[in-house]
């Protein structure tokens, strides 16, 4: 009798774990492709990066062999501007964070002469445009 109860309990716990794993998969929007390609150098993770500027930043930096980069004041201000909840919602903190982290091993450096600007930003007079994409442009100052 004790053995039967033990087996049923183990079976119940096993099914409970399976149901919880399915639930976690559904609430986290997990995709098996992310796990499969996480060590593939040439794979672009469109599921985990949903801001086009981030993917384009890596393309511009790699294309021009840049080892250190900086971002424009507009990108930084959007990230550190906020004191109220409304300002936080309007800010683009995700893009700034992902531009810096996604481009690793290309390093973010405040003293770098290469800058990423939004395409609609005005170029400073001392900067020369190196390359342009759909959303961003690369400048040398």
N, C-alpha and C positions, 0 to 999 in steps of 0.2 A: 504494500500500500504506500509506503514511504517513497519507494522508488518511482512509482507511477506519478505521484504528486510532484516529485522533483523534475521528472521529464516534462510534465505539462507546464510547470513554472518556467523551465528553461525555454521551451517552445514559445510560450507567451512573451517572455523577455526578448527573444530573438525577433519576433514579429513587431514588437514595440520599437526596437532599435531600427528596423527597416522602415517603419512608418515615419519615425522621427528623421531619418536621413532623407527620405523623400520630401518631407515637409521643409527641411533646411534647404535642400536643393531648390525648391520652388520659391521660397521667400528671398533667397540671395541671388537669384537670376544666374546661378552657376551654369557654365557651359563647358562641356567636356573638351571642346577645342582649345580653350585656354590652358587646361592642364596638359594636353597633348603637345602643344607648341610652345610651352613656356621656356624651353631651352633652345628653340630654333632662332638663330640670329636674324634671319631674313623675314620672319613672320611679323606682321603688323597687327597688334591686338585691338581690333576695332570694337570688340565687346567691352573692354575695360577702359578704353580711351574714346570718349564720345565727343571730344572737342577737336574740330578739324585743324585748328591752329597748332595744336600740340604735335600732331603727326607731321604737319608741314614744317614745323620748326626743326625737327630732326632731319628732314629731307634737305632743307636749306643748309644746315650746318655740316652735314656729311658731304654734300655735293661740293662745298667750297673748302673742305678740309680744315675746319675751324676746331681748335682744341679747347679754347676758353671763350665764353660769350657772356654778354650782359643783356639786360632787357630794358626797354624804354621806361620812362617815368610813368607813362600812362598805364602800363601793365602793373607796375609796382603800386601806384596809387589806388588802382582798382582793388588790389589785394589788401592793403593796409589802411584803407580810408575810414573804416567803419566804426561808428560809435552807437548807432541805433539799429534796431532790427531791420528797418526798411533799407538802410544803407547796406547791411550785410546781404540781404536778398538781391540787391542790385549789383553787388560786387562780383567780380570774376575771379574769386580766389582759386577755384579749381584749375583754371587755365594756367595761372602763374605757377602754382605748385607742380602741375604735371609737366609744364615746359622744362622746369629745372630737373625734376626727377626722371622723366622719360628720356632725356638726352644723355644721361650717364652712359659712358665714361667721358663724354664731352662735359667739361665742368663750367658751372656758373661762377663767374668772377667779377666782382664789382669794378676791378681795375682793367678789365679787358677793353680792347679797342673795337671789338665787334659787337654790334647791338642788334637785337631783334625788335622791330617796330611793327605795329599794326599797319596795314597797307594804307588806311585812311589818315594816318598821322602825318603831320608836316615834317619834312626833313630839316634837321638843324643845318645851318649854313656851313658848319665845319665838317659835316659828315658827307661821305661819298657812298652812293648806293652800289652795292656789289651784286645783289641778286634780288629777285622779286618773285613771290608766289601768289596764290589766289587770296590769301588772308594776311600774310606777313611779308616783310621785306628785311633784308640783311644789309646793315650799314657799317662802314668803317669810319670811326671818328678819331 
